[in-house]
Each structure stands twice: as C-alpha cells, then as structure tokens.
C-alpha cells in the first residue's frame, strides 16, 4: 500500500468517527432537552399535587367538623317528612329528565 492510500484511509476513518461523534452529541443534546422538559413537568405536577393535598385536608376537616356537630346539610329538622318526600320526588324527576336527554 502506498503512503497516500494509507493517508486517505486514515482520513476516511477520521471523518467517519467525526460523524459518529456529531450524531452522539446531537442525541445527547436532544436527550438533555427532553430530560429538562420532563423535570419541569415533574416540578409542576408536584406543586399541583401539594395544592390538591391541601384542598383534600381542608375538605376533610370541614366534613369532620360537620359530622362532629351532628348537623345535616340543611340544619336540624329543616324539612318535615312531606317536604323530604317531595324533595326526593323532585330530584328523581330531574335525574330522569337528565337521563332522557343524555340518551337522546
């Protein structure tokens, strides 16, 4: 083999290695950007999760206070038996109407 062919072969190998390195660098950059985006999303979801946990604690405390006070939603004896039955009937009618509209 002549010196020029060895030199050309060496340059071709070097060029091939440069291309591979360039591709690996691009992939690494893309992965780093994707990773940063995912880390940002994780941070956002963690903040949202903490906010929702606080809301759950507040709601649970309200519910427990209500249950401890032995009051129903409308207060003590807010409705008599006939009013309760009328309210149940009205709610049933509304549910049937909503169901009808959903099915049609």
VEXDO-83527 format. One record per residue: residue number from 1; y negated, x negated, z negated of N, C-alpha, C in turn. Coordinates in steps of 0.1 Angstrom, whole numbers, plus 5000, padded with zeros to 4 digits. Layout:
BEGIN
(r NUM (Y X Z) (Y X Z) (Y X Z))
...
//
This chain:
BEGIN
(r 1 (5012 4992 5000) (5000 5000 5000) (4988 4991 5000))
(r 2 (4978 4995 5007) (4966 4987 5008) (4957 4991 4996))
(r 3 (4947 4983 4994) (4938 4985 4983) (4930 4997 4985))
(r 4 (4926 5000 4997) (4918 5012 5000) (4926 5025 4997))
(r 5 (4939 5025 5000) (4947 5037 4997) (4949 5039 4982))
(r 6 (4950 5028 4975) (4952 5029 4960) (4938 5034 4954))
(r 7 (4928 5029 4960) (4915 5034 4955) (4912 5048 4958))
(r 8 (4916 5053 4970) (4914 5067 4974) (4923 5076 4965))
(r 9 (4935 5071 4963) (4944 5079 4954) (4939 5080 4940))
(r 10 (4933 5069 4935) (4927 5069 4922) (4915 5079 4921))
(r 11 (4907 5079 4932) (4895 5088 4932) (4900 5102 4933))
(r 12 (4910 5105 4941) (4916 5119 4941) (4921 5123 4928))
(r 13 (4928 5115 4921) (4933 5118 4908) (4922 5120 4898))
(r 14 (4912 5112 4899) (4900 5113 4890) (4892 5126 4893))
(r 15 (4891 5129 4906) (4884 5142 4910) (4892 5154 4904))
(r 16 (4905 5153 4906) (4914 5164 4901) (4913 5166 4886))
(r 17 (4912 5155 4878) (4910 5155 4864) (4897 5161 4860))
(r 18 (4886 5157 4868) (4873 5163 4865) (4873 5178 4867))
(r 19 (4879 5183 4877) (4880 5197 4880) (4887 5204 4868))
(r 20 (4898 5199 4864) (4906 5205 4853) (4897 5205 4840))
(r 21 (4890 5194 4837) (4882 5193 4826) (4871 5204 4827))
(r 22 (4865 5205 4838) (4854 5215 4840) (4859 5229 4838))
(r 23 (4871 5232 4843) (4877 5245 4840) (4880 5248 4826))
(r 24 (4885 5238 4818) (4888 5239 4804) (4875 5241 4796))
(r 25 (4864 5234 4801) (4851 5236 4794) (4846 5250 4796))
(r 26 (4847 5255 4808) (4843 5269 4811) (4851 5279 4803))
(r 27 (4864 5277 4802) (4872 5286 4794) (4868 5285 4779))
(r 28 (4866 5273 4775) (4862 5271 4761) (4849 5278 4758))
(r 29 (4839 5277 4767) (4826 5284 4766) (4828 5299 4765))
(r 30 (4836 5304 4775) (4838 5319 4775) (4845 5323 4762))
(r 31 (4854 5316 4758) (4861 5320 4745) (4852 5319 4733))
(r 32 (4843 5309 4733) (4833 5308 4722) (4824 5320 4722))
(r 33 (4819 5324 4734) (4810 5336 4736) (4817 5349 4731))
(r 34 (4830 5350 4736) (4838 5362 4732) (4840 5362 4717))
(r 35 (4843 5351 4711) (4845 5350 4697) (4832 5353 4689))
(r 36 (4821 5348 4694) (4808 5352 4687) (4806 5367 4688))
(r 37 (4808 5373 4699) (4806 5387 4701) (4815 5395 4691))
(r 38 (4828 5390 4690) (4837 5397 4681) (4833 5395 4666))
(r 39 (4828 5383 4663) (4823 5381 4649) (4811 5390 4646))
(r 40 (4802 5391 4656) (4791 5400 4654) (4796 5415 4652))
(r 41 (4806 5419 4660) (4811 5432 4658) (4818 5434 4645))
(r 42 (4825 5424 4640) (4832 5425 4627) (4821 5426 4616))
(r 43 (4810 5419 4617) (4800 5419 4607) (4794 5433 4607))
(r 44 (4791 5439 4618) (4786 5452 4619) (4795 5463 4613))
(r 45 (4808 5462 4617) (4818 5471 4611) (4819 5470 4596))
(r 46 (4818 5457 4591) (4819 5455 4577) (4808 5462 4569))
(r 47 (4795 5461 4575) (4784 5467 4569) (4785 5482 4570))
(r 48 (4790 5487 4581) (4792 5502 4582) (4803 5506 4572))
(r 49 (4813 5499 4571) (4824 5502 4561) (4819 5503 4547))
(r 50 (4810 5493 4543) (4805 5493 4530) (4796 5505 4528))
(r 51 (4788 5509 4538) (4780 5520 4537) (4788 5533 4535))
(r 52 (4799 5534 4543) (4807 5546 4541) (4814 5546 4528))
(r 53 (4818 5535 4523) (4824 5534 4509) (4815 5539 4499))
(r 54 (4802 5535 4500) (4792 5540 4491) (4790 5555 4491))
(r 55 (4790 5561 4504) (4789 5575 4505) (4801 5582 4499))
(r 56 (4813 5576 4501) (4825 5582 4495) (4824 5583 4480))
(r 57 (4819 5572 4474) (4818 5571 4459) (4808 5582 4455))
(r 58 (4797 5583 4462) (4787 5593 4458) (4793 5607 4459))
(r 59 (4800 5610 4470) (4806 5624 4472) (4816 5626 4461))
(r 60 (4825 5616 4458) (4835 5618 4448) (4829 5620 4434))
(r 61 (4818 5614 4431) (4811 5616 4419) (4805 5630 4418))
(r 62 (4799 5635 4429) (4794 5648 4429) (4805 5658 4427))
(r 63 (4816 5656 4434) (4827 5666 4433) (4833 5665 4418))
(r 64 (4834 5654 4413) (4840 5653 4399) (4830 5659 4389))
(r 65 (4817 5658 4391) (4808 5664 4382) (4808 5679 4383))
(r 66 (4810 5684 4396) (4811 5698 4398) (4824 5704 4391))
(r 67 (4835 5697 4393) (4847 5701 4387) (4847 5700 4372))
(r 68 (4840 5690 4366) (4839 5689 4352) (4830 5700 4346))
(r 69 (4821 5705 4354) (4812 5716 4349) (4818 5729 4350))
(r 70 (4830 5730 4356) (4838 5743 4358) (4829 5753 4365))
(r 71 (4822 5749 4375) (4815 5759 4383) (4821 5759 4396))
(r 72 (4821 5771 4402) (4825 5772 4416) (4812 5770 4425))
(r 73 (4814 5770 4438) (4803 5766 4447) (4791 5775 4445))
(r 74 (4794 5788 4443) (4783 5798 4442) (4778 5801 4428))
(r 75 (4783 5793 4418) (4779 5796 4404) (4789 5805 4398))
(r 76 (4787 5807 4385) (4797 5815 4377) (4795 5830 4381))
(r 77 (4806 5836 4385) (4807 5851 4387) (4795 5855 4397))
(r 78 (4793 5848 4407) (4783 5851 4417) (4786 5863 4425))
(r 79 (4799 5866 4427) (4804 5877 4435) (4814 5885 4427))
(r 80 (4813 5898 4429) (4823 5907 4423) (4835 5907 4433))
(r 81 (4845 5915 4429) (4858 5915 4437) (4855 5920 4451))
(r 82 (4847 5931 4452) (4845 5937 4465) (4837 5928 4474))
(r 83 (4827 5921 4468) (4819 5912 4476) (4828 5900 4481))
(r 84 (4837 5895 4473) (4846 5884 4477) (4855 5889 4488))
(r 85 (4860 5901 4487) (4869 5906 4498) (4861 5908 4511))
(r 86 (4848 5913 4510) (4840 5914 4522) (4837 5901 4528))
(r 87 (4834 5891 4520) (4832 5878 4525) (4844 5872 4532))
(r 88 (4856 5874 4526) (4868 5869 4532) (4870 5875 4545))
(r 89 (4868 5889 4546) (4869 5896 4559) (4860 5891 4569))
(r 90 (4847 5889 4565) (4837 5884 4575) (4841 5870 4580))
(r 91 (4846 5861 4571) (4850 5848 4575) (4862 5849 4585))
(r 92 (4871 5857 4582) (4883 5859 4591) (4878 5864 4605))
(r 93 (4869 5873 4605) (4863 5878 4618) (4857 5866 4626))
(r 94 (4849 5858 4619) (4842 5847 4625) (4853 5837 4630))
(r 95 (4863 5834 4623) (4873 5825 4627) (4880 5830 4639))
(r 96 (4883 5843 4639) (4890 5850 4651) (4881 5849 4663))
(r 97 (4868 5851 4661) (4858 5850 4673) (4858 5836 4678))
(r 98 (4857 5826 4669) (4857 5812 4674) (4869 5809 4681))
(r 99 (4881 5813 4676) (4894 5811 4682) (4894 5817 4696))
(r 100 (4889 5829 4697) (4889 5836 4710) (4881 5828 4720))
(r 101 (4869 5823 4716) (4860 5816 4725) (4866 5802 4729))
(r 102 (4873 5796 4720) (4880 5783 4723) (4891 5785 4732))
(r 103 (4898 5796 4731) (4910 5798 4740) (4906 5803 4754))
(r 104 (4894 5809 4755) (4890 5814 4769) (4882 5803 4777))
//
